[in-house]
Amino acid sequence: MNNNSKLCGDYVAGFVDGEGCFYLTYRSEMRHERAGSPTYFRWTPYFAINIRADDREILEKIKNLLNCGHIYLLKEGSMAHYIIQNMDDLFKKILPFFNKYPLRAKKRYDFELWSQALKIMYKHKKDKTRCTPAENQKLFAIRENMRAYKSKMTRGYKNSPNH
């Protein structure tokens, strides 16, 4: 690929269909100062692309196009990892990007679930409030649907007669 060439949005969406991943993680926190204190959940959405380190140039171009995120080398330099964790960047850049340039493969279902969760979390970030118990239940359900979807994809790939 020419070093000066820019990527188009449809190319990036196709690349993400194959190599990208939308994540939703959480950490539980319990206040121990008071008996019967509630458990709080700290939700973290992020978007990542992992590829071989010798293809890092494409990640640099994607990062330049999206204007956010960081690139790291993993596994003793054999893998390159592009990650976006900043909630504002996810909500204001990544969400609109994939709404404008939709994913075409099965990963679009993962994105749809992830974007529902992101909207819930962003509302609370903006308002500086915590998720309600009902919203936490919704986030757990979304996360489980995402995990089940990813598990089915992996099983299908491993059992594929072509591999």
PAZAPA-4460 file (N, C-alpha, C; in steps of 0.05 Angstrom, whole numbers, plus 32768, in hexadecimal, padded with zeros to 4 digits):
% residues 163
    n_x    n_y    n_z   ca_x   ca_y   ca_z    c_x    c_y    c_z   seq   type   mol
   8011   7FE9   8000   8000   8000   8000   8012   8019   8000     1      M     A
   800B   802C   7FF0   801A   8045   7FEE   8019   8053   8009     2      N     A
   8030   805C   8013   8031   806A   802D   8020   8083   802D     3      N     A
   801C   8090   8017   800D   80A9   8016   7FEF   80A5   8011     4      N     A
   7FE7   808C   800C   7FCB   8087   8005   7FBA   8089   801F     5      S     A
   7FA2   8094   801C   7F8F   8096   8032   7F7B   807F   802F     6      K     A
   7F71   8077   8045   7F5D   8061   8045   7F41   806D   8043     7      L     A
   7F2F   805F   8035   7F14   8067   8035   7F04   8058   804B     8      C     A
   7EEE   8064   8053   7EDE   8059   8069   7ED5   803C   8064     9      G     A
   7ECC   8037   804B   7EC3   801C   8044   7ED9   8007   8047    10      D     A
   7EF1   800F   803F   7F08   7FFC   8042   7F0C   7FF6   8060    11      Y     A
   7F0C   800B   8071   7F11   8007   808E   7EFB   7FF5   8099    12      V     A
   7EE2   7FFA   8091   7ECC   7FEA   809C   7ED0   7FCC   8094    13      A     A
   7ED8   7FC7   807B   7EDE   7FAC   8073   7EF5   7FA0   8082    14      G     A
   7F09   7FAF   8087   7F20   7FA6   8096   7F17   7F9E   80B3    15      F     A
   7F07   7FAF   80BF   7EFD   7FAA   80DA   7EEB   7F92   80DA    16      V     A
   7EDB   7F8E   80C5   7ECB   7F75   80C4   7EDC   7F5D   80C8    17      D     A
   7EF4   7F5D   80BD   7F06   7F46   80BF   7F18   7F46   80D7    18      G     A
   7F22   7F5D   80E0   7F37   7F5E   80F4   7F30   7F6D   810E    19      E     A
   7F19   7F7C   810E   7F13   7F8C   8125   7F02   7F7E   813A    20      G     A
   7F00   7F8A   8151   7EF1   7F7E   8167   7EE5   7F94   8178    21      C     A
   7ECD   7F91   8180   7EBF   7FA3   8193   7EBD   7F95   81AD    22      F     A
   7EC7   7FA2   81C2   7EC7   7F95   81DD   7EB6   7FA5   81F1    23      Y     A
   7EAD   7F96   8204   7E9E   7FA1   821B   7EA6   7F92   8234    24      L     A
   7EB5   7FA0   8245   7EBE   7F93   825E   7EB4   7FA2   8276    25      T     A
   7EB6   7F95   828D   7EAD   7FA2   82A6   7EBF   7F99   82BD    26      Y     A
   7EBE   7FAA   82D1   7ECB   7FA3   82EB   7EB8   7FAA   8301    27      R     A
   7EB4   7F98   8314   7EA2   7F9E   832A   7EB1   7FAA   8341    28      S     A
   7EA4   7FBD   834E   7EB0   7FCB   8365   7E9C   7FCB   837B    29      E     A
   7EA4   7FC2   8392   7E93   7FC2   83A9   7E9E   7FD5   83BE    30      M     A
   7E8D   7FE5   83C9   7E94   7FF8   83DF   7E94   7FE8   83F9    31      R     A
   7EAA   7FE6   8406   7EAC   7FD6   841F   7EA8   7FE7   8438    32      H     A
   7EA5   8001   8435   7EA2   8012   844C   7E88   800C   845C    33      E     A
   7E73   8004   844D   7E59   8000   845A   7E4F   7FE4   8454    34      R     A
   7E43   7FD8   8468   7E36   7FBE   8464   7E1F   7FC1   8451    35      A     A
   7E1C   7FAF   843F   7E06   7FB0   842C   7E0A   7FC4   8415    36      G     A
   7E23   7FCD   8412   7E28   7FE1   83FD   7E24   7FD3   83E2    37      S     A
   7E1B   7FE2   83CE   7E16   7FD6   83B4   7E30   7FD1   83A5    38      P     A
   7E2F   7FC0   8392   7E45   7FBB   8380   7E41   7FCD   8367    39      T     A
   7E56   7FDB   8360   7E55   7FEC   8348   7E65   7FDE   8332    40      Y     A
   7E5D   7FE4   8319   7E6A   7FD8   8303   7E76   7FEF   82F2    41      F     A
   7E90   7FEB   82EC   7E9E   7FFE   82DA   7EA1   7FF1   82BF    42      R     A
   7E91   7FFC   82AC   7E90   7FF1   8291   7EA5   7FFF   827F    43      W     A
   7EB2   7FEF   826E   7EC6   7FFA   825C   7EC1   7FEF   8240    44      T     A
   7EB9   8000   822D   7EB7   7FF8   8211   7ED2   7FFE   8203    45      P     A
   7ED9   7FEE   81F0   7EEF   7FF6   81DF   7EEE   7FE8   81C4    46      Y     A
   7EFD   7FF3   81B2   7EFF   7FE9   8197   7F1C   7FE3   8191    47      F     A
   7F22   7FCC   8184   7F3D   7FC5   817E   7F40   7FB6   8164    48      A     A
   7F58   7FB8   8158   7F5F   7FA9   8141   7F7B   7F9D   8147    49      I     A
   7F7E   7F83   8144   7F97   7F75   8148   7FA0   7F68   812E    50      N     A
   7FB9   7F6F   8126   7FC4   7F63   810D   7FE1   7F5D   8111    51      I     A
   7FED   7F50   80FE   800A   7F4C   80FF   8019   7F67   80FF    52      R     A
   802F   7F68   810E   803E   7F81   8110   8049   7F8A   80F5    53      A     A
   804E   7F78   80E3   8059   7F81   80C9   8044   7F8F   80B8    54      D     A
   802A   7F8F   80C1   8015   7F9D   80B3   800D   7FB6   80C3    55      D     A
   801E   7FBF   80D5   8017   7FD6   80E7   8010   7FEF   80D7    56      R     A
   801C   7FF2   80BF   8017   800A   80AF   7FF9   800E   80AB    57      E     A
   7FEA   7FF9   80A6   7FCD   7FFC   80A2   7FBF   8006   80BB    58      I     A
   7FC9   7FFE   80D3   7FBD   8008   80EC   7FC3   8026   80EF    59      L     A
   7FDB   802E   80E6   7FE2   804B   80E7   7FCE   805B   80D6    60      E     A
   7FC8   8050   80BE   7FB6   805E   80AC   7F99   805F   80B7    61      K     A
   7F91   8049   80C4   7F76   8049   80D0   7F75   805D   80E7    62      I     A
   7F8A   805D   80F7   7F8C   8070   810E   7F8B   808D   8104    63      K     A
   7F99   8092   80EE   7F98   80AE   80E3   7F7D   80B5   80D8    64      N     A
   7F6F   80A2   80CC   7F54   80A7   80C2   7F41   80AC   80D9    65      L     A
   7F42   809B   80ED   7F2F   809E   8104   7F37   80B4   8118    66      L     A
   7F50   80BB   8117   7F5B   80D1   8127   7F57   80CC   8145    67      N     A
   7F5D   80B3   814D   7F5B   80AC   816A   7F69   8091   816E    68      C     A
   7F6D   808A   8187   7F77   8070   818E   7F96   806F   8190    69      G     A
   7FA0   8057   8197   7FBC   8052   819A   7FC3   8037   818D    70      H     A
   7FDC   8035   8185   7FE7   801C   8179   7FFD   8012   818B    71      I     A
   7FFC   7FF8   8192   8010   7FEB   81A3   801A   7FD2   8195    72      Y     A
   8032   7FCB   819B   803D   7FB1   8192   8039   7F9D   81A8    73      L     A
   802F   7F85   81A1   802A   7F70   81B4   803A   7F57   81AD    74      L     A
   803A   7F44   81BF   8047   7F29   81BA   8063   7F2C   81AF    75      K     A
   8074   7F39   81BF   8090   7F3D   81B7   8093   7F49   819C    76      E     A
   8081   7F5B   8195   8083   7F6A   817C   8078   7F5C   8164    77      G     A
   806B   7F45   8167   8060   7F37   814F   8044   7F40   8148    78      S     A
   8036   7F4E   815A   801B   7F57   8155   8019   7F75   815A    79      M     A
   8008   7F82   814A   8002   7F9E   814E   7FE5   7FA0   8157    80      A     A
   7FE0   7FB1   816B   7FC6   7FB4   8177   7FBE   7FD1   8177    81      H     A
   7FA8   7FD7   8169   7F9D   7FF2   8168   7F84   7FF2   817A    82      Y     A
   7F84   8004   818E   7F6E   8004   81A1   7F64   8020   81A6    83      I     A
   7F49   8022   81A9   7F3C   803B   81B0   7F2B   8035   81C9    84      I     A
   7F32   8043   81DF   7F24   803F   81F8   7F16   8058   8202    85      Q     A
   7F1E   806F   81F7   7F13   8088   8200   7EF5   8089   81F9    86      N     A
   7EE4   808C   820D   7EC7   808B   8209   7EBE   80A1   81F6    87      M     A
   7EC9   80B9   81F8   7EC1   80CE   81E5   7EC8   80C7   81C8    88      D     A
   7EE0   80BC   81C4   7EE8   80B3   81A9   7ED6   809D   819F    89      D     A
   7ED0   808A   81B0   7EBF   8074   81A8   7EA3   807F   819F    90      L     A
   7E98   8091   81B0   7E7D   809B   81AA   7E7C   80AF   8194    91      F     A
   7E90   80C1   8192   7E8F   80D7   817F   7E9D   80D1   8165    92      K     A
   7EAE   80BC   8164   7EBD   80B6   814C   7EB8   809A   8141    93      K     A
   7EBA   8086   8152   7EB7   806A   8149   7E9A   8064   8142    94      I     A
   7E88   806A   8154   7E6B   8065   814F   7E62   8072   8136    95      L     A
   7E67   808D   8132   7E5E   8099   8119   7E6C   808E   8100    96      P     A
   7E85   8086   8103   7E94   807B   80EC   7E87   8062   80E2    97      F     A
   7E81   804F   80F4   7E75   8036   80EC   7E57   8038   80E6    98      F     A
   7E4A   804E   80EE   7E2F   8053   80E4   7E30   805E   80C8    99      N     A
   7E45   806D   80C1   7E48   8078   80A6   7E52   8062   8093   100      K     A
   7E65   8052   809D   7E71   803C   808D   7E6B   8022   809B   101      Y     A
   7E53   8017   8096   7E4A   8000   80A6   7E5B   7FE7   80A0   102      P     A
   7E5D   7FD7   80B5   7E6A   7FBD   80B2   7E57   7FAB   80A2   103      L     A
   7E61   7F9A   8091   7E51   7F8A   807F   7E4F   7F6D   8087   104      R     A
   7E63   7F63   8096   7E63   7F47   809D   7E56   7F43   80B9   105      A     A
   7E59   7F2C   80C4   7E4C   7F26   80DD   7E54   7F38   80F4   106      K     A
   7E6B   7F44   80F2   7E74   7F56   8108   7E61   7F6D   810C   107      K     A
   7E50   7F73   80F9   7E3D   7F89   80FC   7E2B   7F84   8114   108      R     A
   7E24   7F6A   8119   7E13   7F64   8130   7E22   7F6A   814B   109      Y     A
   7E3B   7F64   814B   7E4C   7F6B   8163   7E4C   7F89   8167   110      D     A
   7E50   7F98   8151   7E51   7FB5   8152   7E36   7FC0   815C   111      F     A
   7E20   7FB5   8152   7E05   7FBF   815B   7E01   7FBB   8179   112      E     A
   7E09   7FA4   8183   7E07   7F9F   81A0   7E19   7FB2   81AF   113      L     A
   7E32   7FB4   81A6   7E46   7FC6   81B3   7E3D   7FE3   81B3   114      W     A
   7E31   7FEC   819D   7E28   8008   819C   7E11   800D   81AF   115      S     A
   7E00   7FFA   81B3   7DEA   7FFD   81C7   7DF7   8001   81E3   116      Q     A
   7E0A   7FF1   81E9   7E18   7FF3   8203   7E26   800E   8206   117      A     A
   7E34   8016   81F0   7E43   802F   81F1   7E31   8046   81F6   118      L     A
   7E19   8046   81EA   7E06   805C   81EF   7DFD   805E   820C   119      K     A
   7DF9   8047   8218   7DF1   8047   8235   7E08   8052   8246   120      I     A
   7E21   8049   8240   7E38   8051   8250   7E3E   806F   824C   121      M     A
   7E3C   8078   8233   7E43   8093   822D   7E2F   80A7   823B   122      Y     A
   7E16   809F   823C   7E03   80B0   8249   7E0B   80B5   8266   123      K     A
   7E15   80A0   8273   7E1D   80A3   828F   7E37   80B1   8292   124      H     A
   7E49   80AE   827F   7E62   80BD   8280   7E5C   80DB   827E   125      K     A
   7E4B   80E2   826B   7E44   80FE   8266   7E35   810A   827F   126      K     A
   7E23   80FA   828B   7E14   8104   82A2   7E23   8100   82BD   127      D     A
   7E39   80F2   82BC   7E49   80EC   82D4   7E38   80DD   82E8   128      K     A
   7E29   80C9   82DE   7E18   80B9   82F0   7E20   809B   82EB   129      T     A
   7E15   808A   82FC   7E1A   806D   82FA   7E02   8060   82EB   130      R     A
   7E07   804A   82DF   7DF2   803A   82D2   7DDE   8031   82E8   131      C     A
   7DC5   8030   82E0   7DB1   8025   82F2   7DB4   8007   82F2   132      T     A
   7DA8   7FF9   8306   7DA8   7FDC   8305   7D9C   7FD0   82EB   133      P     A
   7D87   7FDD   82E1   7D7B   7FD3   82C8   7D8F   7FD7   82B1   134      A     A
   7D9D   7FED   82B0   7DB1   7FF1   829B   7DC8   7FDE   829E   135      E     A
   7DD1   7FD8   82B6   7DE6   7FC4   82BA   7DDD   7FA9   82AF   136      N     A
   7DC4   7FA2   82B5   7DB9   7F89   82AB   7DB9   7F88   828C   137      Q     A
   7DB2   7F9F   8280   7DB2   7FA1   8263   7DCF   7F9E   8258   138      K     A
   7DE2   7FAB   8265   7DFE   7FA9   825D   7E08   7F8D   8260   139      L     A
   7E01   7F7F   8275   7E09   7F63   8278   7DFD   7F52   8262   140      F     A
   7DE4   7F57   825C   7DD6   7F48   8246   7DE4   7F4D   822B   141      A     A
   7DEA   7F66   8226   7DF8   7F6D   820D   7E13   7F5E   820C   142      I     A
   7E22   7F60   8222   7E3C   7F53   8223   7E3A   7F35   821F   143      R     A
   7E27   7F28   822B   7E23   7F0C   8227   7E1C   7F05   820A   144      E     A
   7E0B   7F16   81FE   7E04   7F12   81E1   7E1D   7F15   81D0   145      N     A
   7E2E   7F28   81D6   7E47   7F2C   81C7   7E59   7F14   81CB   146      M     A
   7E5C   7F0A   81E3   7E6D   7EF3   81E9   7E62   7EDA   81DB   147      R     A
   7E48   7ED6   81DC   7E3C   7EBF   81CE   7E40   7EC0   81B0   148      A     A
   7E3D   7ED8   81A5   7E41   7EDC   8189   7E5E   7ED6   8181   149      Y     A
   7E71   7EE0   8191   7E8E   7EDB   818B   7E94   7EBD   818E   150      K     A
   7E88   7EB0   81A2   7E8D   7E94   81A6   7E83   7E84   818F   151      S     A
   7E6C   7E8B   8184   7E61   7E7D   816D   7E73   7E80   8155   152      K     A
   7E7D   7E99   8151   7E8F   7E9E   813B   7EA8   7E8C   813D   153      M     A
   7EB3   7E8B   8154   7ECC   7E7B   8158   7EC6   7E5D   8153   154      T     A
   7EB0   7E53   815E   7EAA   7E37   815A   7EA5   7E31   813D   155      R     A
   7E97   7E43   812F   7E92   7E3F   8113   7EAB   7E3E   8103   156      G     A
   7EBE   7E4F   810A   7ED7   7E50   80FB   7EE8   7E37   80FF   157      Y     A
   7EEA   7E2E   8119   7EFA   7E17   811F   7EEF   7DFD   8112   158      K     A
   7ED4   7DFC   810F   7EC8   7DE5   8104   7EC3   7DE6   80E6   159      N     A
   7ECC   7DFC   80DA   7EC8   7E00   80BE   7ED8   7DEA   80AE   160      S     A
   7ECB   7DDF   809A   7ED9   7DCA   808A   7EF0   7DD6   807A   161      P     A
   7EF1   7DF1   8077   7F06   7DFD   8067   7F1F   7E03   8077   162      N     A
   7F1E   7DFF   8092   7F35   7E06   80A3   7F3E   7DEE   80B3   163      H     A
***
